[in-house]
Amino acid sequence: MARKIVITSGKGGVGKTTVTANLGTKLANLGFRVLLVDTDIGLNNLDVVMGVENKVMFDILDIINGKCRAKQALVQDCHHPSLFILPAPNSDSDSLITAGNLLETLSTLEHFFDYILLDCPAGLDNGFHRAVYCANEAIVVVTPHISSIRDAGKVVARLANYPLSSVKLVVNRVRGDMLMTGDSIAVERIIDLLGTNILGVVPDDDAISALSAIGAIPSGTTSSRAFAILAENLHTGTKKIFDCTYRYRGIAGTIRRNLKRRI
C-alpha cells in the first residue's frame, strides 16, 4: 500500500511542483515505485517539469470519464523506470473532478506503488481539498519570506481538519549567504512560527532550473544532494538537515558572499 503524500503551500511560486518532481525522482533512485499526481487542474505543469509533456495521451479526467483505464494514463519517466506521472487535464474542468472520484482513481493504483506524491494547487479552495482529501500525509513547502510563512501558517491550520498521520515542512530556496549575514529568516525561526516539524531544507540553486529543460535533476548540484537527504528523511524518519551555509564559510566563502551581494 502506497504512502499518499500531498505537497502543498499557502501561496504559489514557492516550488511545490519542483519539490514534488525532485523528491519523487530521489525516491525512485532509492528503488521505490513512485507515482507523481498533478492535481492542479487547468494549470498543470508537472508533465512539463518532468519533460514528458509530449508523451501524454490521457489524463485524470479521461480516467474518470471512462475513456481509459487508470494505468493507461500513466506516463513513465524518461530516466527512471520506477517513476510515473499521472497528468491533469489542461482544460478548465475543475468542477468535473471531485475529491471522491480522484480518491477512487488513486485507490486503483496505490497497490502498484510505494509512494504517491500529489502536487497540490496553491490556495485553500476546492483544489486544495481535493488533493488533501486523497492523502494520508502532508508536506508544506515554505520559503524564508514573510508572505510565504504567513500563508503556510494558514495551510497548517487548515490541515489540522484532516485525518493526516503527519504534517511536515520543507523550507525551500534558502540562501546560505544571507543566513550567514543575518539577512534571511533562520530556518529555526520558521519552525517556531509554524509550530510544525521539519522534513528538510533545500538551498536556492540556479542549477535546479535545468530540471524543466532535461526532465531530470542535475547531478552533483547542491540541490540534488539536499533532495537526496529529503528522500532519506521521508523514508527512514531520520532528521538530517542540509547545511546551506557550508559554501559561505572561511575565506572562499567570504568571497562567494561578496560576489552574491554584488550580483
TORVEX-375333 format. One line per 8 residues: number of its first residue (from 1); their letters; for each residue x, y, z of N, C-alpha, C. Coordinates in Angstrom, 1 decimal, padded with zeros to 4 digits. Atoms other than C-alpha are relative to their C-alpha. Layout:
! TORVEX-375333
NUM> a> X/Y/Z/X/Y/Z/X/Y/Z ~ ...
***
This chain:
! TORVEX-375333
1> markivit> 000.8/-001.2/000.0/000.0/000.0/000.0/000.9/001.2/000.0 ~ -000.8/-001.2/000.1/001.4/003.4/-001.0/-000.2/001.0/001.1 ~ 000.2/-001.2/-000.8/002.1/006.3/001.2/-000.4/001.1/-000.9 ~ 000.5/-001.1/000.8/000.0/009.1/-000.2/000.2/001.3/000.7 ~ -000.5/-001.2/-000.6/001.6/012.4/000.5/-000.4/001.2/-000.9 ~ 000.3/-001.2/000.7/000.2/015.8/-000.6/001.0/001.0/000.3 ~ -001.0/-001.1/-000.1/002.7/018.6/-001.3/-000.7/001.3/-000.3 ~ 000.8/-001.2/000.1/001.1/021.9/-000.6/000.8/001.2/000.5
9> sgkggvgk> -000.6/-001.2/-000.5/001.8/025.5/000.3/-001.2/001.0/000.1 ~ 001.0/-001.0/-000.1/-000.1/028.7/001.1/-000.1/000.8/-001.3 ~ 000.0/-000.9/001.2/000.9/030.8/-001.9/000.7/-000.8/-001.1 ~ -000.6/000.5/001.2/002.0/030.0/-005.4/001.4/000.5/-000.1 ~ -001.4/-000.4/000.3/005.6/030.2/-006.7/001.0/-000.3/001.1 ~ -001.0/000.4/-001.0/007.3/028.6/-003.7/000.7/-001.3/-000.3 ~ -000.8/001.2/000.5/008.4/025.5/-005.6/-000.7/-001.3/000.3 ~ 000.7/001.3/-000.2/005.7/022.8/-004.9/000.3/-001.0/-001.0
17> ttvtanlg> -000.2/001.0/001.1/006.0/021.2/-008.3/001.4/-000.4/-000.1 ~ -001.4/000.4/000.0/009.8/021.3/-008.2/000.3/-000.9/001.1 ~ -000.2/000.9/-001.1/009.8/019.7/-004.8/-000.6/-001.4/-000.3 ~ 000.7/001.2/000.4/007.3/017.1/-006.0/000.9/-000.8/-001.0 ~ -000.8/000.6/001.1/009.5/016.3/-009.1/001.3/-000.6/000.6 ~ -001.3/000.4/-000.5/012.8/016.2/-007.3/-000.1/-001.1/001.1 ~ 000.2/001.0/-001.1/011.6/014.3/-004.2/-000.4/-001.4/-000.6 ~ 000.4/001.3/000.6/009.9/011.7/-006.4/001.1/-000.7/-000.7
25> tklanlgf> -001.2/000.6/000.7/013.0/011.2/-008.5/001.0/-000.6/000.9 ~ -001.0/000.6/-001.0/015.2/010.7/-005.5/-000.6/-001.2/000.7 ~ 000.5/001.2/-000.5/012.8/008.2/-004.1/000.1/-001.2/-001.0 ~ -000.2/001.0/001.0/012.9/006.4/-007.4/001.4/-000.5/-000.1 ~ -001.5/000.4/000.0/016.7/006.4/-007.2/000.3/-001.0/001.1 ~ -000.2/000.9/-001.1/016.4/004.6/-003.9/-000.7/-001.4/-000.3 ~ 000.6/001.3/000.4/014.5/001.8/-005.7/-001.5/-000.1/000.2 ~ 001.4/000.1/-000.3/010.9/002.7/-004.8/-000.8/000.3/-001.2
33> rvllvdtd> 001.0/-000.2/001.0/007.9/002.7/-007.1/-000.7/001.3/000.3 ~ 000.5/-001.3/-000.4/006.7/006.3/-007.2/-000.9/000.5/-001.1 ~ 000.9/-000.6/000.9/003.7/008.0/-008.8/-000.2/001.5/000.4 ~ 000.2/-001.5/-000.2/003.5/011.8/-009.2/-001.3/000.4/-000.6 ~ 001.3/-000.3/000.5/000.0/013.1/-009.5/-000.2/001.5/000.0 ~ 000.3/-001.5/000.2/-000.8/016.6/-010.9/-001.4/000.2/000.3 ~ 001.4/-000.3/-000.4/-003.9/017.8/-009.1/-000.3/001.5/-000.3 ~ 000.3/-001.4/000.3/-003.6/021.4/-010.4/-000.7/000.1/-001.3
41> iglnnldv> 000.9/000.1/001.2/-006.5/021.2/-012.9/000.0/001.3/-000.8 ~ 000.1/-001.2/000.9/-006.2/023.6/-015.8/001.3/000.8/000.0 ~ -001.3/-000.7/-000.1/-002.8/025.0/-014.6/001.1/-001.0/000.2 ~ -000.9/001.1/-000.3/-000.9/021.7/-014.7/001.3/000.3/-000.7 ~ -001.4/-000.2/000.5/002.9/021.9/-015.1/000.9/-001.2/000.3 ~ -000.9/001.0/-000.5/004.2/018.7/-013.6/000.5/-000.8/-001.2 ~ -000.5/000.7/001.2/004.4/016.9/-017.0/001.1/000.8/-000.7 ~ -001.0/-000.9/000.7/006.4/019.9/-018.4/001.3/-000.1/000.8
49> vmgvenkv> -001.2/000.1/-000.9/008.8/019.9/-015.4/000.7/-001.3/-000.1 ~ -000.6/001.3/000.1/009.3/016.2/-015.8/000.5/-000.3/-001.4 ~ -000.4/000.3/001.4/009.9/016.5/-019.5/-000.7/-001.0/-000.8 ~ 000.7/001.1/000.6/007.2/014.1/-020.5/-001.3/000.6/-000.7 ~ 001.3/-000.5/000.5/004.5/016.5/-021.9/-000.3/-000.5/-001.4 ~ 000.3/000.6/001.3/004.9/015.0/-025.4/-000.4/-001.4/000.0 ~ 000.4/001.5/-000.1/004.2/011.5/-024.1/-001.4/-000.1/000.6 ~ 001.3/000.1/-000.7/000.9/012.4/-022.5/-001.1/-000.3/-001.0
57> mfdildii> 001.1/000.4/000.8/-002.0/010.6/-024.1/-001.4/000.1/000.7 ~ 001.2/-000.2/-000.8/-004.6/010.6/-021.3/000.3/000.7/001.2 ~ -000.2/-000.7/-001.2/-005.2/012.4/-018.1/-001.0/-000.5/001.0 ~ 000.9/000.4/-001.1/-007.1/012.2/-014.8/-001.5/000.0/-000.5 ~ 001.4/-000.1/000.4/-010.4/013.3/-016.4/-000.4/-001.1/-001.0 ~ 000.2/001.2/000.9/-010.1/010.6/-019.1/-000.3/-001.2/000.8 ~ 000.2/001.2/-000.8/-009.9/008.0/-016.4/-001.4/000.1/000.6 ~ 001.3/-000.2/-000.6/-013.0/009.4/-014.6/-001.1/-000.1/-001.0
65> ngkcrakq> 001.1/000.1/001.0/-015.0/009.6/-017.8/000.0/-001.3/-000.7 ~ 000.0/001.4/000.6/-014.1/006.0/-018.7/000.6/-000.1/-001.4 ~ -000.6/000.1/001.3/-012.1/006.8/-021.8/001.3/-000.9/000.0 ~ -001.2/000.9/-000.1/-009.1/004.8/-020.5/000.0/-000.6/001.4 ~ -000.3/000.6/-001.3/-008.0/002.6/-017.6/001.0/000.9/000.7 ~ -000.9/-000.9/-000.8/-006.1/004.3/-014.8/001.5/-000.2/-000.4 ~ -001.4/000.3/000.4/-002.8/002.5/-015.8/000.4/000.5/-001.4 ~ -000.2/-000.5/001.4/-003.2/003.6/-019.4/000.4/001.5/000.0
73> alvqdchh> -000.2/-001.4/-000.1/-003.0/007.3/-018.3/001.4/000.3/000.6 ~ -001.2/-000.3/-000.6/000.3/006.9/-016.5/001.1/000.1/-001.1 ~ -001.1/-000.3/000.9/003.4/008.3/-018.2/001.3/-000.4/000.7 ~ -001.2/000.4/-000.6/006.7/006.6/-017.4/001.1/001.1/-000.2 ~ -001.0/-000.9/000.1/009.6/008.9/-016.7/001.1/-000.5/-000.9 ~ -001.0/000.4/001.0/012.3/009.0/-019.3/001.3/-000.5/000.5 ~ -001.3/000.4/-000.6/015.2/008.4/-016.9/-000.1/-001.0/001.1 ~ 000.2/000.9/-001.1/013.7/006.3/-014.1/-001.2/-000.9/-000.2
81> pslfilpa> 001.1/000.9/000.3/011.7/003.2/-014.9/-001.0/-000.2/001.1 ~ 001.0/000.2/-001.1/010.0/003.1/-011.5/-000.7/001.2/000.4 ~ 000.6/-001.3/-000.2/008.8/006.7/-011.7/-001.0/000.3/-001.1 ~ 001.1/-000.2/001.0/005.4/007.5/-013.3/-000.7/001.3/000.4 ~ 000.7/-001.3/-000.2/003.4/010.7/-013.7/-001.5/-000.2/-000.5 ~ 001.4/000.0/000.4/-000.4/011.0/-013.8/-000.4/001.4/-000.3 ~ 000.2/-001.4/000.4/-001.2/014.2/-015.7/-001.4/000.5/000.4 ~ 001.3/-000.6/-000.1/-004.0/016.6/-015.1/-000.4/000.6/-001.3
89> pnsdsdsl> 000.5/-000.6/001.3/-006.2/018.0/-017.9/000.4/001.5/000.0 ~ -000.4/-001.4/000.1/-005.1/021.4/-019.2/-001.2/000.9/-000.3 ~ 001.2/-000.7/000.3/-008.7/022.4/-019.8/-000.6/000.4/001.3 ~ 000.7/-000.4/-001.2/-011.0/024.2/-017.3/-001.1/-001.0/000.3 ~ 001.0/001.0/-000.3/-012.6/021.1/-016.0/000.0/-000.3/001.5 ~ -000.2/000.2/-001.4/-012.1/021.6/-012.3/-001.2/-000.6/000.7 ~ 001.3/000.5/-000.6/-015.8/021.0/-011.4/-000.3/-001.4/-000.3 ~ 000.3/001.3/000.5/-015.7/017.7/-013.2/000.8/-001.1/000.8
97> itagnlle> -000.8/000.9/-000.7/-013.1/016.2/-010.9/-000.2/000.3/001.5 ~ 000.3/-000.2/-001.4/-014.2/015.7/-007.3/001.0/-000.7/000.8 ~ -000.9/000.7/-000.9/-012.3/014.6/-004.3/-000.3/-001.5/000.1 ~ 000.4/001.4/000.0/-014.3/011.4/-004.3/000.5/-000.8/-001.2 ~ -000.4/000.8/001.2/-013.6/010.3/-007.9/001.5/000.0/-000.2 ~ -001.5/000.1/000.0/-009.9/011.3/-007.6/000.5/-001.1/001.0 ~ -000.4/001.1/-000.9/-009.6/009.1/-004.5/-000.3/-001.4/-000.5 ~ 000.3/001.3/000.6/-011.3/006.3/-006.3/001.0/-000.4/-001.1
105> tlstlehf> -001.0/000.3/001.0/-008.9/006.6/-009.2/001.4/-000.4/000.7 ~ -001.2/000.4/-000.7/-005.9/006.5/-006.8/-000.1/-001.3/000.7 ~ 000.2/001.3/-000.7/-007.3/003.5/-005.0/000.2/-001.1/-000.9 ~ -000.3/001.1/001.0/-007.0/001.5/-008.2/001.5/-000.1/-000.3 ~ -001.4/-000.1/000.4/-003.3/002.5/-008.5/000.9/-000.2/001.2 ~ -000.9/-000.1/-001.2/-002.0/002.6/-004.9/000.7/-001.4/000.3 ~ -000.6/001.3/-000.2/-001.2/-001.2/-004.8/001.2/-000.2/-000.8 ~ -001.1/000.2/000.9/001.3/-000.8/-007.6/001.2/000.9/000.4
113> fdyilldc> -001.1/-001.0/-000.4/003.4/002.0/-005.8/000.3/000.0/001.5 ~ -000.4/-000.2/-001.4/005.3/002.6/-002.7/-000.3/001.4/000.5 ~ 000.3/-001.4/-000.3/004.8/006.4/-002.8/-000.9/000.6/-001.1 ~ 000.8/-000.8/000.8/002.1/008.6/-004.3/000.1/001.4/000.5 ~ -000.2/-001.4/-000.3/003.0/012.3/-004.3/-001.0/000.9/-000.8 ~ 001.0/-000.8/000.6/000.2/014.7/-005.0/000.4/001.5/000.0 ~ -000.4/-001.4/000.2/001.2/018.1/-006.4/-001.2/000.9/000.1 ~ 001.2/-000.7/-000.3/-001.4/020.4/-004.9/000.0/001.4/-000.5
121> pagldngf> 000.1/-001.4/000.5/-002.6/023.7/-006.4/000.1/001.0/001.2 ~ -000.1/-001.0/-001.1/-002.0/026.9/-004.4/-001.3/000.4/000.5 ~ 001.2/-000.5/-000.5/-004.6/028.4/-002.2/-000.7/-001.1/000.9 ~ 000.7/000.9/-000.9/-007.2/026.8/000.1/-001.5/-000.2/-000.5 ~ 001.4/000.2/000.5/-010.2/026.3/-002.2/-000.2/-001.4/-000.3 ~ 000.4/001.4/000.3/-011.7/023.2/-003.8/001.2/-000.8/-000.4 ~ -001.2/000.7/000.4/-008.4/022.2/-005.4/000.8/-000.5/001.1 ~ -000.7/000.4/-001.2/-006.7/022.1/-002.0/-000.7/-001.2/000.6
129> hravycan> 000.8/001.1/-000.7/-009.5/020.0/-000.5/000.1/-001.3/-000.8 ~ 000.0/001.2/000.8/-009.5/017.6/-003.4/001.3/-000.8/000.2 ~ -001.4/000.6/-000.1/-005.7/016.9/-003.1/000.2/-000.6/001.4 ~ -000.2/000.4/-001.4/-005.6/016.7/000.7/-000.9/-001.1/000.4 ~ 001.0/001.1/-000.3/-008.7/014.5/000.9/000.6/-001.4/-000.4 ~ -000.5/001.3/000.5/-006.8/011.8/-001.0/001.3/-000.4/000.7 ~ -001.3/000.3/-000.5/-003.7/011.9/001.1/-000.1/-000.5/001.5 ~ -000.1/000.4/-001.4/-002.6/010.4/004.4/001.1/000.8/000.8
137> eaivvvtp> -001.1/-000.8/-000.6/000.4/012.7/005.0/000.1/001.3/-000.8 ~ -000.1/-001.3/000.7/001.2/016.3/004.1/001.4/000.6/000.1 ~ -001.3/-000.8/000.0/004.4/018.3/003.2/-000.4/001.4/-000.4 ~ 000.2/-001.5/000.3/004.1/022.1/003.4/001.3/000.6/-000.4 ~ -001.2/-000.6/000.6/006.6/023.9/001.2/-000.1/001.5/000.4 ~ -000.1/-001.4/-000.4/007.6/027.4/002.5/001.3/000.5/-000.3 ~ -001.3/-000.7/000.3/010.3/029.9/001.6/000.2/001.0/001.2 ~ -000.4/-000.9/-001.1/012.1/032.3/004.0/-000.5/001.4/-000.2
145> hissirda> 000.6/-001.3/000.2/009.7/035.2/003.2/-001.2/000.1/000.8 ~ 001.1/-000.2/-001.0/007.1/036.7/005.5/-001.3/-000.4/-000.6 ~ 001.2/000.4/000.6/004.3/036.3/003.0/-000.2/-001.5/-000.2 ~ 000.1/001.5/000.1/005.1/032.6/002.4/-000.2/-000.6/001.3 ~ 000.1/000.6/-001.3/005.4/031.9/006.1/-001.4/000.2/000.5 ~ 001.4/-000.3/-000.4/002.1/033.7/006.8/-001.0/-001.0/-000.6 ~ 001.0/000.9/000.7/000.2/031.7/004.2/000.2/-001.4/000.3 ~ -000.2/001.3/-000.4/001.9/028.5/005.2/-000.7/-000.3/001.4
153> gkvvarla> 000.6/000.1/-001.3/000.6/029.1/008.7/-001.5/-000.3/-000.2 ~ 001.5/000.2/000.2/-003.0/029.2/007.3/-000.2/-001.4/-000.5 ~ 000.1/001.4/000.5/-002.4/025.9/005.5/000.2/-001.0/001.1 ~ -000.2/000.9/-001.2/-001.0/024.2/008.6/-001.3/-000.1/000.8 ~ 001.2/000.0/-000.8/-004.1/025.3/010.5/-001.2/-000.7/-000.7 ~ 001.0/000.7/000.8/-006.4/024.0/007.7/000.2/-001.5/000.0 ~ -000.3/001.4/000.1/-004.6/020.7/007.5/-000.4/-000.7/001.3 ~ 000.4/000.6/-001.3/-005.5/020.1/011.2/-001.4/-000.6/-000.1
161> nyplssvk> 001.4/000.5/000.1/-009.1/019.5/010.0/000.0/-001.4/-000.7 ~ 000.0/001.2/000.8/-008.0/016.4/008.0/000.7/-001.1/000.9 ~ -000.6/001.1/-000.8/-007.1/012.9/009.4/001.4/-000.4/-000.5 ~ -001.3/000.3/000.5/-003.4/013.1/008.4/000.9/-000.6/001.1 ~ -000.9/000.6/-001.0/-000.8/011.0/010.1/001.2/000.9/000.3 ~ -001.1/-000.9/-000.3/001.9/013.7/009.8/-000.1/001.2/-001.0 ~ -000.1/-001.3/000.7/002.4/017.3/008.6/001.4/000.5/000.2 ~ -001.4/-000.5/-000.1/006.0/018.4/007.9/000.3/001.1/-000.9
169> lvvnrvrg> -000.4/-001.2/000.8/007.8/021.4/006.5/001.2/-000.4/-000.9 ~ -001.2/-000.1/000.8/010.2/021.7/003.6/000.3/001.5/-000.2 ~ -000.4/-001.4/000.2/012.0/025.1/003.7/000.8/000.1/-001.3 ~ -000.6/000.0/001.3/012.8/025.8/000.1/000.7/001.4/-000.3 ~ -000.7/-001.2/000.5/015.1/028.3/-001.7/000.7/000.8/001.2 ~ -000.7/-000.6/-001.1/017.2/029.0/001.4/001.4/000.5/-000.5 ~ -001.3/-000.6/000.4/020.1/031.4/000.7/001.0/-000.1/001.1 ~ -001.0/000.2/-001.1/023.1/030.3/002.7/000.8/001.3/000.3
177> dmlmtgds> -000.7/-001.2/-000.2/024.9/033.6/002.1/-000.7/001.0/000.9 ~ 000.8/-001.0/-000.8/022.0/035.6/003.6/-000.2/-000.5/001.4 ~ 000.0/000.6/-001.3/021.8/033.2/006.5/001.2/000.4/000.8 ~ -001.2/-000.3/-000.7/025.4/033.9/007.3/000.1/001.5/000.4 ~ 000.0/-001.5/-000.3/024.9/037.7/007.2/-001.2/000.4/000.9 ~ 001.2/-000.4/-000.7/021.6/037.6/009.1/-001.1/000.7/-000.7 ~ 001.0/-000.8/000.8/019.6/039.0/006.2/-001.1/-000.9/-000.5 ~ 001.1/000.9/000.3/017.3/035.9/005.9/-000.5/-000.5/001.3
185> iaveriid> 000.6/000.6/-001.1/014.9/034.4/008.3/000.5/-001.4/000.2 ~ -000.6/001.3/-000.3/016.5/031.5/010.0/-001.0/-001.2/000.0 ~ 000.9/001.2/000.1/015.1/028.0/009.5/-000.7/-000.3/001.3 ~ 000.5/000.3/-001.3/014.7/027.5/013.2/-001.1/001.0/000.4 ~ 001.1/-001.0/-000.3/012.6/030.7/013.4/-001.3/-000.4/-000.8 ~ 001.2/000.4/000.8/010.3/029.4/010.6/-000.7/-001.1/000.7 ~ 000.6/001.1/-000.7/009.8/026.2/012.5/-000.8/000.4/001.2 ~ 000.7/-000.5/-001.2/008.9/028.1/015.7/-001.3/000.7/-000.4
193> llgtnilg> 001.2/-000.7/000.4/006.5/030.3/013.8/-001.2/-000.9/-000.4 ~ 001.0/000.8/000.5/004.7/027.5/012.2/-000.4/-001.2/000.9 ~ 000.3/001.1/-001.0/004.9/025.0/015.1/-000.2/-001.4/-000.6 ~ 000.1/001.3/000.7/005.5/022.1/012.7/001.3/-000.6/-000.2 ~ -001.3/000.7/000.2/008.2/019.5/012.4/000.6/000.2/-001.4 ~ -000.6/-000.2/001.3/010.7/020.0/009.6/000.4/-001.4/-000.6 ~ -000.5/001.2/000.8/011.4/017.3/006.9/001.4/000.3/-000.6 ~ -001.3/-000.4/000.6/014.3/019.2/005.3/000.0/001.4/-000.5
201> vvpdddai> -000.3/-001.3/000.5/015.8/022.2/003.8/000.6/-000.1/-001.4 ~ -000.6/000.0/001.4/016.6/022.9/000.1/000.6/001.4/-000.3 ~ -000.7/-001.3/000.2/019.1/025.6/-000.9/-000.6/000.7/-001.3 ~ 000.3/-000.7/001.2/018.4/028.3/-003.5/001.1/-000.4/-001.0 ~ -001.0/000.5/001.0/020.2/026.8/-006.6/-000.4/000.2/-001.4 ~ 000.3/-000.3/001.4/020.2/028.2/-010.1/000.0/-001.3/-000.9 ~ -000.1/001.2/000.9/021.1/024.7/-011.5/-001.3/-000.8/000.0 ~ 001.2/000.8/000.0/017.7/023.4/-010.5/-000.9/000.3/-001.1
209> salsaiga> 000.9/-000.4/001.1/016.1/025.3/-013.4/000.2/-001.0/-001.2 ~ -000.2/000.9/001.1/017.7/022.7/-015.7/-000.9/-001.2/000.1 ~ 001.0/001.1/-000.1/015.1/020.2/-014.4/-001.0/000.1/-001.1 ~ 001.0/-000.2/001.0/012.5/021.7/-016.7/000.5/-000.2/-001.4 ~ -000.6/000.1/001.4/014.9/021.5/-019.7/000.3/-001.4/-000.4 ~ -000.5/001.4/000.3/016.1/017.9/-019.4/-000.8/-001.1/000.6 ~ 000.9/001.0/-000.6/013.4/016.2/-017.3/000.7/-000.8/001.0 ~ -000.7/000.7/-001.0/015.9/015.1/-014.7/000.8/000.9/000.9
217> ipsgttss> -000.8/-000.8/-000.9/017.7/016.5/-011.7/001.4/000.1/-000.4 ~ -001.4/-000.1/000.3/021.1/017.8/-012.5/000.8/-000.6/001.2 ~ -000.7/000.7/-001.1/023.5/015.5/-010.6/001.2/000.9/000.4 ~ -001.2/-000.7/-000.5/026.3/016.9/-008.4/-000.3/001.4/000.5 ~ 000.4/-001.3/-000.4/024.4/020.1/-007.6/-000.3/000.0/001.5 ~ 000.3/-000.1/-001.5/023.8/021.3/-004.0/-001.5/-000.4/000.2 ~ 001.4/000.4/-000.1/020.0/020.9/-004.6/-000.2/-001.5/-000.1 ~ 000.1/001.4/000.1/020.5/017.4/-005.7/000.3/-000.7/001.3
225> rafailae> -000.4/000.6/-001.3/022.3/016.5/-002.5/-001.1/000.3/001.1 ~ 001.1/-000.3/-001.0/019.6/018.3/-000.5/-001.2/-000.9/-000.1 ~ 001.2/000.9/000.2/016.8/016.3/-002.1/000.3/-001.4/000.3 ~ -000.4/001.3/-000.4/018.7/013.1/-001.5/-000.2/-000.2/001.5 ~ 000.2/000.0/-001.5/018.7/013.9/002.2/-001.5/000.0/000.3 ~ 001.4/-000.2/-000.2/015.0/014.9/002.0/-000.7/-001.4/-000.2 ~ 000.6/001.3/000.2/014.1/011.5/000.5/000.3/-001.0/001.1 ~ -000.4/001.0/-001.1/016.1/009.6/003.1/-000.8/000.3/001.3
233> nlhtgtkk> 000.8/-000.4/-001.2/014.4/011.6/005.9/-001.5/-000.5/-000.1 ~ 001.4/000.4/000.2/011.0/010.8/004.4/-000.2/-001.5/000.2 ~ 000.2/001.5/000.0/011.5/007.1/004.1/000.5/-000.6/001.4 ~ -000.5/000.7/-001.2/013.6/006.3/007.2/-000.3/000.7/001.3 ~ 000.3/-000.7/-001.2/012.5/009.0/009.6/001.2/000.7/000.6 ~ -001.2/-000.7/-000.5/016.0/010.4/010.0/-000.3/001.5/000.0 ~ 000.2/-001.4/-000.2/016.3/014.1/010.8/001.2/000.9/-000.5 ~ -001.2/-000.8/000.5/019.3/015.3/008.7/-000.5/001.2/-000.7
241> ifdctyry> 000.4/-001.3/000.6/019.2/018.9/007.6/001.2/000.4/-000.9 ~ -001.0/-000.5/000.9/021.2/020.1/004.6/000.5/001.3/000.5 ~ -000.7/-001.2/-000.5/023.7/022.8/005.6/000.1/001.0/-001.2 ~ 000.0/-000.9/001.1/023.0/025.7/003.2/001.2/001.0/000.1 ~ -001.0/-001.1/-000.2/025.8/027.8/004.7/001.5/-000.5/-000.2 ~ -001.4/000.5/000.0/028.8/025.5/004.2/000.9/000.6/-001.1 ~ -000.7/-000.6/001.1/029.8/027.1/000.9/000.5/001.5/000.3 ~ -000.3/-001.4/-000.2/030.0/030.5/002.5/000.8/000.2/001.3
249> rgiagtir> -000.9/-000.1/-001.2/032.4/029.8/005.4/001.4/000.2/-000.5 ~ -001.5/-000.2/000.3/036.1/030.7/005.5/000.2/001.1/-001.0 ~ -000.4/-001.0/000.9/038.0/032.8/003.1/-000.8/-000.1/-001.4 ~ 000.7/000.3/001.2/036.5/031.2/000.0/-001.5/000.4/000.1 ~ 001.4/-000.3/-000.3/033.0/031.6/001.5/-000.2/001.5/000.0 ~ 000.2/-001.5/-000.1/033.5/035.3/002.2/000.0/000.5/-001.4 ~ -000.1/-000.5/001.4/034.5/035.8/-001.5/-001.4/-000.3/-000.7 ~ 001.3/000.4/000.6/031.3/033.9/-002.6/-001.1/001.0/000.5
257> rnlkrri> 001.0/-000.9/-000.5/029.2/036.1/-000.3/000.1/001.3/-000.6 ~ -000.2/-001.3/000.6/030.7/039.2/-001.6/-000.5/000.1/-001.5 ~ 000.4/000.1/001.4/030.1/038.1/-005.2/-001.5/000.0/-000.1 ~ 001.4/000.1/000.0/026.5/037.2/-004.4/-000.6/001.4/000.2 ~ 000.5/-001.3/-000.3/026.0/040.6/-002.9/000.0/001.0/-001.2 ~ -000.2/-000.9/001.2/027.3/042.4/-006.0/-001.0/-000.3/-001.1 ~ 001.0/000.4/001.1/025.1/040.3/-008.3/-001.4/000.4/000.4
***
